[in-house]
Amino acid sequence: CSFLDTDRALALLEEYCKKLKKPEEQQLKKAIRKVMGIFKSSLFQALLGSFTKKATRHGAVSHPSLPAAVAYDVLGCPKD
C-alpha cells in the first residue's frame, strides 16, 4: 500500500475515462470522476496512511492498496 498506488490508480482511471465517449457511458464517466476526487481528497489520503500503518503492523503489506484494487476492478484488470 502506498501513495504511489493511488497515483497509479488515478492514472488508470483517467485513461479509462478518456475512452468513455458514448452518451450512455457518461454516467459511468461521472461516477469514476467522483471516485477520482475521493482518491485525491486529504481525508482519503489520511485514511490510506492509517490503513497502511495498520497493515504493515499486521503483516498484510502484500495486499494491493484500496485505490489500486478499485481501479483494477473498474477496468477489469488482473490484480497481479
mmCIF file of the N, C-alpha and C atoms, coordinates in Angstrom:
data_MODEL
# 
_entry.id   MODEL 
# 
loop_
_atom_site.group_PDB 
_atom_site.id 
_atom_site.type_symbol 
_atom_site.label_atom_id 
_atom_site.label_alt_id 
_atom_site.label_comp_id 
_atom_site.label_asym_id 
_atom_site.label_entity_id 
_atom_site.label_seq_id 
_atom_site.pdbx_PDB_ins_code 
_atom_site.Cartn_x 
_atom_site.Cartn_y 
_atom_site.Cartn_z 
_atom_site.occupancy 
_atom_site.B_iso_or_equiv 
_atom_site.pdbx_formal_charge 
_atom_site.auth_seq_id 
_atom_site.auth_comp_id 
_atom_site.auth_asym_id 
_atom_site.auth_atom_id 
_atom_site.pdbx_PDB_model_num 
ATOM 1   N N  . CYS A 1 1  ? 0.843   -1.182 0.000   1.00 0.00 ? 1  CYS A N  1 
ATOM 2   C CA . CYS A 1 1  ? 0.000   0.000  0.000   1.00 0.00 ? 1  CYS A CA 1 
ATOM 3   C C  . CYS A 1 1  ? 0.883   1.238  0.000   1.00 0.00 ? 1  CYS A C  1 
ATOM 4   N N  . SER A 1 2  ? 0.594   2.152  -0.885  1.00 0.00 ? 2  SER A N  1 
ATOM 5   C CA . SER A 1 2  ? 1.365   3.385  -0.874  1.00 0.00 ? 2  SER A CA 1 
ATOM 6   C C  . SER A 1 2  ? 0.615   4.455  -1.652  1.00 0.00 ? 2  SER A C  1 
ATOM 7   N N  . PHE A 1 3  ? 1.144   5.661  -1.507  1.00 0.00 ? 3  PHE A N  1 
ATOM 8   C CA . PHE A 1 3  ? 0.553   6.760  -2.252  1.00 0.00 ? 3  PHE A CA 1 
ATOM 9   C C  . PHE A 1 3  ? 0.850   6.607  -3.739  1.00 0.00 ? 3  PHE A C  1 
ATOM 10  N N  . LEU A 1 4  ? 1.917   5.870  -4.082  1.00 0.00 ? 4  LEU A N  1 
ATOM 11  C CA . LEU A 1 4  ? 2.203   5.608  -5.482  1.00 0.00 ? 4  LEU A CA 1 
ATOM 12  C C  . LEU A 1 4  ? 1.115   4.731  -6.091  1.00 0.00 ? 4  LEU A C  1 
ATOM 13  N N  . ASP A 1 5  ? 0.545   3.814  -5.286  1.00 0.00 ? 5  ASP A N  1 
ATOM 14  C CA . ASP A 1 5  ? -0.575  3.008  -5.761  1.00 0.00 ? 5  ASP A CA 1 
ATOM 15  C C  . ASP A 1 5  ? -1.767  3.902  -6.091  1.00 0.00 ? 5  ASP A C  1 
ATOM 16  N N  . THR A 1 6  ? -1.983  4.916  -5.278  1.00 0.00 ? 6  THR A N  1 
ATOM 17  C CA . THR A 1 6  ? -3.071  5.854  -5.525  1.00 0.00 ? 6  THR A CA 1 
ATOM 18  C C  . THR A 1 6  ? -2.823  6.606  -6.824  1.00 0.00 ? 6  THR A C  1 
ATOM 19  N N  . ASP A 1 7  ? -1.598  7.058  -7.032  1.00 0.00 ? 7  ASP A N  1 
ATOM 20  C CA . ASP A 1 7  ? -1.264  7.758  -8.271  1.00 0.00 ? 7  ASP A CA 1 
ATOM 21  C C  . ASP A 1 7  ? -1.461  6.856  -9.485  1.00 0.00 ? 7  ASP A C  1 
ATOM 22  N N  . ARG A 1 8  ? -1.079  5.602  -9.343  1.00 0.00 ? 8  ARG A N  1 
ATOM 23  C CA . ARG A 1 8  ? -1.239  4.643  -10.445 1.00 0.00 ? 8  ARG A CA 1 
ATOM 24  C C  . ARG A 1 8  ? -2.727  4.411  -10.725 1.00 0.00 ? 8  ARG A C  1 
ATOM 25  N N  . ALA A 1 9  ? -3.510  4.267  -9.651  1.00 0.00 ? 9  ALA A N  1 
ATOM 26  C CA . ALA A 1 9  ? -4.956  4.071  -9.811  1.00 0.00 ? 9  ALA A CA 1 
ATOM 27  C C  . ALA A 1 9  ? -5.575  5.279  -10.509 1.00 0.00 ? 9  ALA A C  1 
ATOM 28  N N  . LEU A 1 10 ? -5.184  6.470  -10.103 1.00 0.00 ? 10 LEU A N  1 
ATOM 29  C CA . LEU A 1 10 ? -5.714  7.681  -10.723 1.00 0.00 ? 10 LEU A CA 1 
ATOM 30  C C  . LEU A 1 10 ? -5.346  7.747  -12.207 1.00 0.00 ? 10 LEU A C  1 
ATOM 31  N N  . ALA A 1 11 ? -4.126  7.373  -12.529 1.00 0.00 ? 11 ALA A N  1 
ATOM 32  C CA . ALA A 1 11 ? -3.692  7.379  -13.926 1.00 0.00 ? 11 ALA A CA 1 
ATOM 33  C C  . ALA A 1 11 ? -4.500  6.375  -14.750 1.00 0.00 ? 11 ALA A C  1 
ATOM 34  N N  . LEU A 1 12 ? -4.723  5.185  -14.195 1.00 0.00 ? 12 LEU A N  1 
ATOM 35  C CA . LEU A 1 12 ? -5.514  4.169  -14.898 1.00 0.00 ? 12 LEU A CA 1 
ATOM 36  C C  . LEU A 1 12 ? -6.949  4.641  -15.108 1.00 0.00 ? 12 LEU A C  1 
ATOM 37  N N  . LEU A 1 13 ? -7.531  5.213  -14.070 1.00 0.00 ? 13 LEU A N  1 
ATOM 38  C CA . LEU A 1 13 ? -8.918  5.690  -14.177 1.00 0.00 ? 13 LEU A CA 1 
ATOM 39  C C  . LEU A 1 13 ? -9.019  6.844  -15.166 1.00 0.00 ? 13 LEU A C  1 
ATOM 40  N N  . GLU A 1 14 ? -8.043  7.723  -15.169 1.00 0.00 ? 14 GLU A N  1 
ATOM 41  C CA . GLU A 1 14 ? -8.047  8.854  -16.113 1.00 0.00 ? 14 GLU A CA 1 
ATOM 42  C C  . GLU A 1 14 ? -7.981  8.351  -17.550 1.00 0.00 ? 14 GLU A C  1 
ATOM 43  N N  . GLU A 1 15 ? -7.110  7.386  -17.810 1.00 0.00 ? 15 GLU A N  1 
ATOM 44  C CA . GLU A 1 15 ? -7.012  6.813  -19.157 1.00 0.00 ? 15 GLU A CA 1 
ATOM 45  C C  . GLU A 1 15 ? -8.324  6.158  -19.570 1.00 0.00 ? 15 GLU A C  1 
ATOM 46  N N  . TYR A 1 16 ? -8.947  5.454  -18.635 1.00 0.00 ? 16 TYR A N  1 
ATOM 47  C CA . TYR A 1 16 ? -10.222 4.801  -18.927 1.00 0.00 ? 16 TYR A CA 1 
ATOM 48  C C  . TYR A 1 16 ? -11.299 5.840  -19.236 1.00 0.00 ? 16 TYR A C  1 
ATOM 49  N N  . CYS A 1 17 ? -11.331 6.920  -18.462 1.00 0.00 ? 17 CYS A N  1 
ATOM 50  C CA . CYS A 1 17 ? -12.333 7.981  -18.687 1.00 0.00 ? 17 CYS A CA 1 
ATOM 51  C C  . CYS A 1 17 ? -12.192 8.602  -20.065 1.00 0.00 ? 17 CYS A C  1 
ATOM 52  N N  . LYS A 1 18 ? -10.974 8.714  -20.547 1.00 0.00 ? 18 LYS A N  1 
ATOM 53  C CA . LYS A 1 18 ? -10.750 9.294  -21.874 1.00 0.00 ? 18 LYS A CA 1 
ATOM 54  C C  . LYS A 1 18 ? -11.401 8.460  -22.976 1.00 0.00 ? 18 LYS A C  1 
ATOM 55  N N  . LYS A 1 19 ? -11.575 7.164  -22.701 1.00 0.00 ? 19 LYS A N  1 
ATOM 56  C CA . LYS A 1 19 ? -12.171 6.265  -23.693 1.00 0.00 ? 19 LYS A CA 1 
ATOM 57  C C  . LYS A 1 19 ? -13.692 6.275  -23.660 1.00 0.00 ? 19 LYS A C  1 
ATOM 58  N N  . LEU A 1 20 ? -14.274 6.853  -22.635 1.00 0.00 ? 20 LEU A N  1 
ATOM 59  C CA . LEU A 1 20 ? -15.733 6.873  -22.487 1.00 0.00 ? 20 LEU A CA 1 
ATOM 60  C C  . LEU A 1 20 ? -16.303 8.083  -23.222 1.00 0.00 ? 20 LEU A C  1 
ATOM 61  N N  . LYS A 1 21 ? -16.767 7.861  -24.425 1.00 0.00 ? 21 LYS A N  1 
ATOM 62  C CA . LYS A 1 21 ? -17.235 8.961  -25.271 1.00 0.00 ? 21 LYS A CA 1 
ATOM 63  C C  . LYS A 1 21 ? -18.713 8.856  -25.625 1.00 0.00 ? 21 LYS A C  1 
ATOM 64  N N  . LYS A 1 22 ? -19.270 7.658  -25.566 1.00 0.00 ? 22 LYS A N  1 
ATOM 65  C CA . LYS A 1 22 ? -20.667 7.455  -25.947 1.00 0.00 ? 22 LYS A CA 1 
ATOM 66  C C  . LYS A 1 22 ? -21.597 8.082  -24.907 1.00 0.00 ? 22 LYS A C  1 
ATOM 67  N N  . PRO A 1 23 ? -22.752 8.567  -25.344 1.00 0.00 ? 23 PRO A N  1 
ATOM 68  C CA . PRO A 1 23 ? -23.700 9.169  -24.399 1.00 0.00 ? 23 PRO A CA 1 
ATOM 69  C C  . PRO A 1 23 ? -24.076 8.234  -23.245 1.00 0.00 ? 23 PRO A C  1 
ATOM 70  N N  . GLU A 1 24 ? -24.237 6.951  -23.540 1.00 0.00 ? 24 GLU A N  1 
ATOM 71  C CA . GLU A 1 24 ? -24.625 6.007  -22.485 1.00 0.00 ? 24 GLU A CA 1 
ATOM 72  C C  . GLU A 1 24 ? -23.484 5.721  -21.498 1.00 0.00 ? 24 GLU A C  1 
ATOM 73  N N  . GLU A 1 25 ? -22.274 6.152  -21.802 1.00 0.00 ? 25 GLU A N  1 
ATOM 74  C CA . GLU A 1 25 ? -21.126 5.949  -20.914 1.00 0.00 ? 25 GLU A CA 1 
ATOM 75  C C  . GLU A 1 25 ? -20.871 7.146  -19.994 1.00 0.00 ? 25 GLU A C  1 
ATOM 76  N N  . GLN A 1 26 ? -21.611 8.223  -20.194 1.00 0.00 ? 26 GLN A N  1 
ATOM 77  C CA . GLN A 1 26 ? -21.341 9.446  -19.444 1.00 0.00 ? 26 GLN A CA 1 
ATOM 78  C C  . GLN A 1 26 ? -21.662 9.323  -17.957 1.00 0.00 ? 26 GLN A C  1 
ATOM 79  N N  . GLN A 1 27 ? -22.654 8.521  -17.609 1.00 0.00 ? 27 GLN A N  1 
ATOM 80  C CA . GLN A 1 27 ? -22.962 8.320  -16.194 1.00 0.00 ? 27 GLN A CA 1 
ATOM 81  C C  . GLN A 1 27 ? -21.814 7.566  -15.513 1.00 0.00 ? 27 GLN A C  1 
ATOM 82  N N  . LEU A 1 28 ? -21.268 6.552  -16.182 1.00 0.00 ? 28 LEU A N  1 
ATOM 83  C CA . LEU A 1 28 ? -20.115 5.824  -15.650 1.00 0.00 ? 28 LEU A CA 1 
ATOM 84  C C  . LEU A 1 28 ? -18.922 6.759  -15.512 1.00 0.00 ? 28 LEU A C  1 
ATOM 85  N N  . LYS A 1 29 ? -18.705 7.603  -16.525 1.00 0.00 ? 29 LYS A N  1 
ATOM 86  C CA . LYS A 1 29 ? -17.597 8.549  -16.504 1.00 0.00 ? 29 LYS A CA 1 
ATOM 87  C C  . LYS A 1 29 ? -17.732 9.488  -15.304 1.00 0.00 ? 29 LYS A C  1 
ATOM 88  N N  . LYS A 1 30 ? -18.933 9.957  -15.060 1.00 0.00 ? 30 LYS A N  1 
ATOM 89  C CA . LYS A 1 30 ? -19.185 10.853 -13.928 1.00 0.00 ? 30 LYS A CA 1 
ATOM 90  C C  . LYS A 1 30 ? -18.895 10.142 -12.598 1.00 0.00 ? 30 LYS A C  1 
ATOM 91  N N  . ALA A 1 31 ? -19.309 8.883  -12.485 1.00 0.00 ? 31 ALA A N  1 
ATOM 92  C CA . ALA A 1 31 ? -19.069 8.114  -11.260 1.00 0.00 ? 31 ALA A CA 1 
ATOM 93  C C  . ALA A 1 31 ? -17.578 7.881  -11.041 1.00 0.00 ? 31 ALA A C  1 
ATOM 94  N N  . ILE A 1 32 ? -16.858 7.582  -12.109 1.00 0.00 ? 32 ILE A N  1 
ATOM 95  C CA . ILE A 1 32 ? -15.417 7.370  -11.997 1.00 0.00 ? 32 ILE A CA 1 
ATOM 96  C C  . ILE A 1 32 ? -14.722 8.664  -11.578 1.00 0.00 ? 32 ILE A C  1 
ATOM 97  N N  . ARG A 1 33 ? -15.169 9.778  -12.120 1.00 0.00 ? 33 ARG A N  1 
ATOM 98  C CA . ARG A 1 33 ? -14.581 11.074 -11.737 1.00 0.00 ? 33 ARG A CA 1 
ATOM 99  C C  . ARG A 1 33 ? -14.813 11.356 -10.249 1.00 0.00 ? 33 ARG A C  1 
ATOM 100 N N  . LYS A 1 34 ? -15.974 10.944 -9.718  1.00 0.00 ? 34 LYS A N  1 
ATOM 101 C CA . LYS A 1 34 ? -16.243 11.107 -8.284  1.00 0.00 ? 34 LYS A CA 1 
ATOM 102 C C  . LYS A 1 34 ? -15.265 10.270 -7.465  1.00 0.00 ? 34 LYS A C  1 
ATOM 103 N N  . VAL A 1 35 ? -15.042 9.037  -7.900  1.00 0.00 ? 35 VAL A N  1 
ATOM 104 C CA . VAL A 1 35 ? -14.082 8.169  -7.204  1.00 0.00 ? 35 VAL A CA 1 
ATOM 105 C C  . VAL A 1 35 ? -12.693 8.792  -7.245  1.00 0.00 ? 35 VAL A C  1 
ATOM 106 N N  . MET A 1 36 ? -12.329 9.351  -8.381  1.00 0.00 ? 36 MET A N  1 
ATOM 107 C CA . MET A 1 36 ? -11.022 10.002 -8.511  1.00 0.00 ? 36 MET A CA 1 
ATOM 108 C C  . MET A 1 36 ? -10.914 11.175 -7.543  1.00 0.00 ? 36 MET A C  1 
ATOM 109 N N  . GLY A 1 37 ? -11.986 11.931 -7.397  1.00 0.00 ? 37 GLY A N  1 
ATOM 110 C CA . GLY A 1 37 ? -11.992 13.046 -6.456  1.00 0.00 ? 37 GLY A CA 1 
ATOM 111 C C  . GLY A 1 37 ? -11.794 12.565 -5.026  1.00 0.00 ? 37 GLY A C  1 
ATOM 112 N N  . ILE A 1 38 ? -12.407 11.434 -4.713  1.00 0.00 ? 38 ILE A N  1 
ATOM 113 C CA . ILE A 1 38 ? -12.238 10.860 -3.373  1.00 0.00 ? 38 ILE A CA 1 
ATOM 114 C C  . ILE A 1 38 ? -10.789 10.453 -3.160  1.00 0.00 ? 38 ILE A C  1 
ATOM 115 N N  . PHE A 1 39 ? -10.181 9.791  -4.155  1.00 0.00 ? 39 PHE A N  1 
ATOM 116 C CA . PHE A 1 39 ? -8.786  9.368  -4.032  1.00 0.00 ? 39 PHE A CA 1 
ATOM 117 C C  . PHE A 1 39 ? -7.859  10.557 -3.807  1.00 0.00 ? 39 PHE A C  1 
ATOM 118 N N  . LYS A 1 40 ? -8.200  11.699 -4.390  1.00 0.00 ? 40 LYS A N  1 
ATOM 119 C CA . LYS A 1 40 ? -7.364  12.890 -4.266  1.00 0.00 ? 40 LYS A CA 1 
ATOM 120 C C  . LYS A 1 40 ? -7.591  13.659 -2.969  1.00 0.00 ? 40 LYS A C  1 
ATOM 121 N N  . SER A 1 41 ? -8.664  13.346 -2.249  1.00 0.00 ? 41 SER A N  1 
ATOM 122 C CA . SER A 1 41 ? -9.001  14.115 -1.052  1.00 0.00 ? 41 SER A CA 1 
ATOM 123 C C  . SER A 1 41 ? -7.995  13.873 0.073   1.00 0.00 ? 41 SER A C  1 
ATOM 124 N N  . SER A 1 42 ? -7.811  14.899 0.888   1.00 0.00 ? 42 SER A N  1 
ATOM 125 C CA . SER A 1 42 ? -6.882  14.778 2.018   1.00 0.00 ? 42 SER A CA 1 
ATOM 126 C C  . SER A 1 42 ? -7.398  13.771 3.041   1.00 0.00 ? 42 SER A C  1 
ATOM 127 N N  . LEU A 1 43 ? -8.715  13.665 3.205   1.00 0.00 ? 43 LEU A N  1 
ATOM 128 C CA . LEU A 1 43 ? -9.274  12.687 4.134   1.00 0.00 ? 43 LEU A CA 1 
ATOM 129 C C  . LEU A 1 43 ? -8.932  11.272 3.678   1.00 0.00 ? 43 LEU A C  1 
ATOM 130 N N  . PHE A 1 44 ? -9.124  10.980 2.397   1.00 0.00 ? 44 PHE A N  1 
ATOM 131 C CA . PHE A 1 44 ? -8.810  9.647  1.895   1.00 0.00 ? 44 PHE A CA 1 
ATOM 132 C C  . PHE A 1 44 ? -7.327  9.345  2.053   1.00 0.00 ? 44 PHE A C  1 
ATOM 133 N N  . GLN A 1 45 ? -6.481  10.315 1.746   1.00 0.00 ? 45 GLN A N  1 
ATOM 134 C CA . GLN A 1 45 ? -5.038  10.109 1.869   1.00 0.00 ? 45 GLN A CA 1 
ATOM 135 C C  . GLN A 1 45 ? -4.658  9.819  3.317   1.00 0.00 ? 45 GLN A C  1 
ATOM 136 N N  . ALA A 1 46 ? -5.298  10.517 4.266   1.00 0.00 ? 46 ALA A N  1 
ATOM 137 C CA . ALA A 1 46 ? -5.028  10.272 5.686   1.00 0.00 ? 46 ALA A CA 1 
ATOM 138 C C  . ALA A 1 46 ? -5.493  8.874  6.086   1.00 0.00 ? 46 ALA A C  1 
ATOM 139 N N  . LEU A 1 47 ? -6.675  8.477  5.618   1.00 0.00 ? 47 LEU A N  1 
ATOM 140 C CA . LEU A 1 47 ? -7.177  7.134  5.919   1.00 0.00 ? 47 LEU A CA 1 
ATOM 141 C C  . LEU A 1 47 ? -6.291  6.063  5.295   1.00 0.00 ? 47 LEU A C  1 
ATOM 142 N N  . LEU A 1 48 ? -5.824  6.294  4.100   1.00 0.00 ? 48 LEU A N  1 
ATOM 143 C CA . LEU A 1 48 ? -4.934  5.353  3.432   1.00 0.00 ? 48 LEU A CA 1 
ATOM 144 C C  . LEU A 1 48 ? -3.633  5.208  4.211   1.00 0.00 ? 48 LEU A C  1 
ATOM 145 N N  . GLY A 1 49 ? -3.118  6.329  4.698   1.00 0.00 ? 49 GLY A N  1 
ATOM 146 C CA . GLY A 1 49 ? -1.899  6.286  5.507   1.00 0.00 ? 49 GLY A CA 1 
ATOM 147 C C  . GLY A 1 49 ? -2.107  5.485  6.775   1.00 0.00 ? 49 GLY A C  1 
ATOM 148 N N  . SER A 1 50 ? -3.245  5.665  7.419   1.00 0.00 ? 50 SER A N  1 
ATOM 149 C CA . SER A 1 50 ? -3.578  4.919  8.631   1.00 0.00 ? 50 SER A CA 1 
ATOM 150 C C  . SER A 1 50 ? -3.730  3.437  8.319   1.00 0.00 ? 50 SER A C  1 
ATOM 151 N N  . PHE A 1 51 ? -4.407  3.121  7.224   1.00 0.00 ? 51 PHE A N  1 
ATOM 152 C CA . PHE A 1 51 ? -4.593  1.735  6.807   1.00 0.00 ? 51 PHE A CA 1 
ATOM 153 C C  . PHE A 1 51 ? -3.244  1.082  6.524   1.00 0.00 ? 51 PHE A C  1 
ATOM 154 N N  . THR A 1 52 ? -2.365  1.809  5.851   1.00 0.00 ? 52 THR A N  1 
ATOM 155 C CA . THR A 1 52 ? -1.051  1.292  5.511   1.00 0.00 ? 52 THR A CA 1 
ATOM 156 C C  . THR A 1 52 ? -0.252  0.967  6.770   1.00 0.00 ? 52 THR A C  1 
ATOM 157 N N  . LYS A 1 53 ? -0.299  1.847  7.754   1.00 0.00 ? 53 LYS A N  1 
ATOM 158 C CA . LYS A 1 53 ? 0.417   1.608  9.012   1.00 0.00 ? 53 LYS A CA 1 
ATOM 159 C C  . LYS A 1 53 ? -0.113  0.367  9.714   1.00 0.00 ? 53 LYS A C  1 
ATOM 160 N N  . LYS A 1 54 ? -1.447  0.216  9.768   1.00 0.00 ? 54 LYS A N  1 
ATOM 161 C CA . LYS A 1 54 ? -2.049  -0.951 10.414  1.00 0.00 ? 54 LYS A CA 1 
ATOM 162 C C  . LYS A 1 54 ? -1.713  -2.226 9.651   1.00 0.00 ? 54 LYS A C  1 
ATOM 163 N N  . ALA A 1 55 ? -1.775  -2.179 8.325   1.00 0.00 ? 55 ALA A N  1 
ATOM 164 C CA . ALA A 1 55 ? -1.477  -3.353 7.514   1.00 0.00 ? 55 ALA A CA 1 
ATOM 165 C C  . ALA A 1 55 ? -0.028  -3.775 7.700   1.00 0.00 ? 55 ALA A C  1 
ATOM 166 N N  . THR A 1 56 ? 0.866   -2.812 7.793   1.00 0.00 ? 56 THR A N  1 
ATOM 167 C CA . THR A 1 56 ? 2.279   -3.108 7.995   1.00 0.00 ? 56 THR A CA 1 
ATOM 168 C C  . THR A 1 56 ? 2.495   -3.782 9.340   1.00 0.00 ? 56 THR A C  1 
ATOM 169 N N  . ARG A 1 57 ? 1.833   -3.279 10.379  1.00 0.00 ? 57 ARG A N  1 
ATOM 170 C CA . ARG A 1 57 ? 1.962   -3.876 11.716  1.00 0.00 ? 57 ARG A CA 1 
ATOM 171 C C  . ARG A 1 57 ? 1.432   -5.296 11.751  1.00 0.00 ? 57 ARG A C  1 
ATOM 172 N N  . HIS A 1 58 ? 0.417   -5.582 10.933  1.00 0.00 ? 58 HIS A N  1 
ATOM 173 C CA . HIS A 1 58 ? -0.202  -6.904 10.944  1.00 0.00 ? 58 HIS A CA 1 
ATOM 174 C C  . HIS A 1 58 ? 0.343   -7.817 9.844   1.00 0.00 ? 58 HIS A C  1 
ATOM 175 N N  . GLY A 1 59 ? 1.366   -7.372 9.154   1.00 0.00 ? 59 GLY A N  1 
ATOM 176 C CA . GLY A 1 59 ? 1.991   -8.203 8.137   1.00 0.00 ? 59 GLY A CA 1 
ATOM 177 C C  . GLY A 1 59 ? 1.177   -8.380 6.872   1.00 0.00 ? 59 GLY A C  1 
ATOM 178 N N  . ALA A 1 60 ? 0.296   -7.442 6.591   1.00 0.00 ? 60 ALA A N  1 
ATOM 179 C CA . ALA A 1 60 ? -0.572  -7.555 5.417   1.00 0.00 ? 60 ALA A CA 1 
ATOM 180 C C  . ALA A 1 60 ? -0.122  -6.639 4.295   1.00 0.00 ? 60 ALA A C  1 
ATOM 181 N N  . VAL A 1 61 ? 1.159   -6.377 4.199   1.00 0.00 ? 61 VAL A N  1 
ATOM 182 C CA . VAL A 1 61 ? 1.646   -5.427 3.207   1.00 0.00 ? 61 VAL A CA 1 
ATOM 183 C C  . VAL A 1 61 ? 1.622   -5.973 1.782   1.00 0.00 ? 61 VAL A C  1 
ATOM 184 N N  . SER A 1 62 ? 1.399   -7.270 1.602   1.00 0.00 ? 62 SER A N  1 
ATOM 185 C CA . SER A 1 62 ? 1.395   -7.821 0.252   1.00 0.00 ? 62 SER A CA 1 
ATOM 186 C C  . SER A 1 62 ? 0.075   -7.572 -0.477  1.00 0.00 ? 62 SER A C  1 
ATOM 187 N N  . HIS A 1 63 ? -0.961  -7.137 0.235   1.00 0.00 ? 63 HIS A N  1 
ATOM 188 C CA . HIS A 1 63 ? -2.249  -6.871 -0.396  1.00 0.00 ? 63 HIS A CA 1 
ATOM 189 C C  . HIS A 1 63 ? -2.192  -5.551 -1.153  1.00 0.00 ? 63 HIS A C  1 
ATOM 190 N N  . PRO A 1 64 ? -2.911  -5.476 -2.284  1.00 0.00 ? 64 PRO A N  1 
ATOM 191 C CA . PRO A 1 64 ? -2.921  -4.215 -3.030  1.00 0.00 ? 64 PRO A CA 1 
ATOM 192 C C  . PRO A 1 64 ? -3.651  -3.127 -2.242  1.00 0.00 ? 64 PRO A C  1 
ATOM 193 N N  . SER A 1 65 ? -3.310  -1.908 -2.541  1.00 0.00 ? 65 SER A N  1 
ATOM 194 C CA . SER A 1 65 ? -3.981  -0.802 -1.874  1.00 0.00 ? 65 SER A CA 1 
ATOM 195 C C  . SER A 1 65 ? -5.426  -0.714 -2.327  1.00 0.00 ? 65 SER A C  1 
ATOM 196 N N  . LEU A 1 66 ? -6.232  -0.060 -1.534  1.00 0.00 ? 66 LEU A N  1 
ATOM 197 C CA . LEU A 1 66 ? -7.636  0.129  -1.875  1.00 0.00 ? 66 LEU A CA 1 
ATOM 198 C C  . LEU A 1 66 ? -7.800  0.855  -3.205  1.00 0.00 ? 66 LEU A C  1 
ATOM 199 N N  . PRO A 1 67 ? -7.095  1.969  -3.454  1.00 0.00 ? 67 PRO A N  1 
ATOM 200 C CA . PRO A 1 67 ? -7.285  2.662  -4.732  1.00 0.00 ? 67 PRO A CA 1 
ATOM 201 C C  . PRO A 1 67 ? -6.920  1.789  -5.929  1.00 0.00 ? 67 PRO A C  1 
ATOM 202 N N  . ALA A 1 68 ? -5.820  1.085  -5.828  1.00 0.00 ? 68 ALA A N  1 
ATOM 203 C CA . ALA A 1 68 ? -5.416  0.240  -6.947  1.00 0.00 ? 68 ALA A CA 1 
ATOM 204 C C  . ALA A 1 68 ? -6.436  -0.872 -7.152  1.00 0.00 ? 68 ALA A C  1 
ATOM 205 N N  . ALA A 1 69 ? -6.926  -1.466 -6.077  1.00 0.00 ? 69 ALA A N  1 
ATOM 206 C CA . ALA A 1 69 ? -7.918  -2.536 -6.181  1.00 0.00 ? 69 ALA A CA 1 
ATOM 207 C C  . ALA A 1 69 ? -9.194  -2.034 -6.852  1.00 0.00 ? 69 ALA A C  1 
ATOM 208 N N  . VAL A 1 70 ? -9.638  -0.845 -6.476  1.00 0.00 ? 70 VAL A N  1 
ATOM 209 C CA . VAL A 1 70 ? -10.838 -0.271 -7.090  1.00 0.00 ? 70 VAL A CA 1 
ATOM 210 C C  . VAL A 1 70 ? -10.602 -0.007 -8.574  1.00 0.00 ? 70 VAL A C  1 
ATOM 211 N N  . ALA A 1 71 ? -9.462  0.567  -8.907  1.00 0.00 ? 71 ALA A N  1 
ATOM 212 C CA . ALA A 1 71 ? -9.159  0.853  -10.306 1.00 0.00 ? 71 ALA A CA 1 
ATOM 213 C C  . ALA A 1 71 ? -9.114  -0.429 -11.113 1.00 0.00 ? 71 ALA A C  1 
ATOM 214 N N  . TYR A 1 72 ? -8.463  -1.462 -10.577 1.00 0.00 ? 72 TYR A N  1 
ATOM 215 C CA . TYR A 1 72 ? -8.396  -2.732 -11.297 1.00 0.00 ? 72 TYR A CA 1 
ATOM 216 C C  . TYR A 1 72 ? -9.778  -3.322 -11.492 1.00 0.00 ? 72 TYR A C  1 
ATOM 217 N N  . ASP A 1 73 ? -10.638 -3.224 -10.458 1.00 0.00 ? 73 ASP A N  1 
ATOM 218 C CA . ASP A 1 73 ? -11.991 -3.740 -10.578 1.00 0.00 ? 73 ASP A CA 1 
ATOM 219 C C  . ASP A 1 73 ? -12.779 -2.987 -11.644 1.00 0.00 ? 73 ASP A C  1 
ATOM 220 N N  . VAL A 1 74 ? -12.680 -1.676 -11.650 1.00 0.00 ? 74 VAL A N  1 
ATOM 221 C CA . VAL A 1 74 ? -13.397 -0.858 -12.631 1.00 0.00 ? 74 VAL A CA 1 
ATOM 222 C C  . VAL A 1 74 ? -12.936 -1.184 -14.036 1.00 0.00 ? 74 VAL A C  1 
ATOM 223 N N  . LEU A 1 75 ? -11.628 -1.342 -14.199 1.00 0.00 ? 75 LEU A N  1 
ATOM 224 C CA . LEU A 1 75 ? -11.061 -1.559 -15.525 1.00 0.00 ? 75 LEU A CA 1 
ATOM 225 C C  . LEU A 1 75 ? -11.055 -3.016 -15.944 1.00 0.00 ? 75 LEU A C  1 
ATOM 226 N N  . GLY A 1 76 ? -11.372 -3.913 -15.009 1.00 0.00 ? 76 GLY A N  1 
ATOM 227 C CA . GLY A 1 76 ? -11.365 -5.336 -15.334 1.00 0.00 ? 76 GLY A CA 1 
ATOM 228 C C  . GLY A 1 76 ? -9.965  -5.896 -15.526 1.00 0.00 ? 76 GLY A C  1 
ATOM 229 N N  . CYS A 1 77 ? -8.981  -5.280 -14.863 1.00 0.00 ? 77 CYS A N  1 
ATOM 230 C CA . CYS A 1 77 ? -7.592  -5.718 -14.975 1.00 0.00 ? 77 CYS A CA 1 
ATOM 231 C C  . CYS A 1 77 ? -7.283  -6.786 -13.946 1.00 0.00 ? 77 CYS A C  1 
ATOM 232 N N  . PRO A 1 78 ? -6.340  -7.671 -14.249 1.00 0.00 ? 78 PRO A N  1 
ATOM 233 C CA . PRO A 1 78 ? -5.900  -8.616 -13.217 1.00 0.00 ? 78 PRO A CA 1 
ATOM 234 C C  . PRO A 1 78 ? -5.169  -7.875 -12.112 1.00 0.00 ? 78 PRO A C  1 
ATOM 235 N N  . LYS A 1 79 ? -5.283  -8.360 -10.893 1.00 0.00 ? 79 LYS A N  1 
ATOM 236 C CA . LYS A 1 79 ? -4.699  -7.667 -9.737  1.00 0.00 ? 79 LYS A CA 1 
ATOM 237 C C  . LYS A 1 79 ? -3.226  -7.990 -9.537  1.00 0.00 ? 79 LYS A C  1 
ATOM 238 N N  . ASP A 1 80 ? -2.668  -8.922 -10.288 1.00 0.00 ? 80 ASP A N  1 
ATOM 239 C CA . ASP A 1 80 ? -1.256  -9.279 -10.121 1.00 0.00 ? 80 ASP A CA 1 
ATOM 240 C C  . ASP A 1 80 ? -0.372  -8.435 -10.988 1.00 0.00 ? 80 ASP A C  1 
# 
